[in-house]
Amino acid sequence: MPATLEVECTNDECELDMFEMHYTYDMPDDVGLEDFECPYCNRTDTLHEIEL
């Protein structure tokens, strides 16, 4: 099963609470959270993985 990553945006001015990213099997192994940006506020430095 491909990886699923739950992410939160900690930007106080952003309205997005959390979102899930579902990878495909073709996603390179070295892709990480730092390669993405918040789909709402477009910042990259405020994304954090939610550890379950």
N, C-alpha and C positions, 0 to 999 in steps of 0.2 A: 504494500500500500504506500502511495506517495506521502511525503511528509506534509504535516499541517502545522502552521505556525500561528499562534494567537498573539496579537500585537495590541498594545495600547499606545495612545499618543498622550504625552504628559504636558503638552503645551496648554497653559491655562486659558489661552484665547481660542483654542480649538474646540469645536462642538462634538468632535468624534470621540467616542468613549473607547471602543475596541473594535477590532475586525480580525477575521481569520484569512490566512493566505493558504491556499491549497496548491502545492507544487505538482507538476507532472513528473513522470519518470525521466523525462529528458532534461530536467533542471540540473545544471552542473553541481557537483558536490561542494564546491567552494563558494557558492552563492549564500550570502547571509543577510541579516537584517539591515546591515549598513548599505546594501545595494538597493534599498527601497525608500520611498518617501510616503508621508501621510497623504492619502487621497483627498483629504479635506483641506488641510492647511499647507500642504506641499513641503513641509519641513522634514529633514532627515535626522536631525540631532535630538528629536524628542520621542522617537519610537523606541519602545522597550518590549522585549518578549515577556509574555505572561507565563510564568512557570506554574504548572499545575501539580 
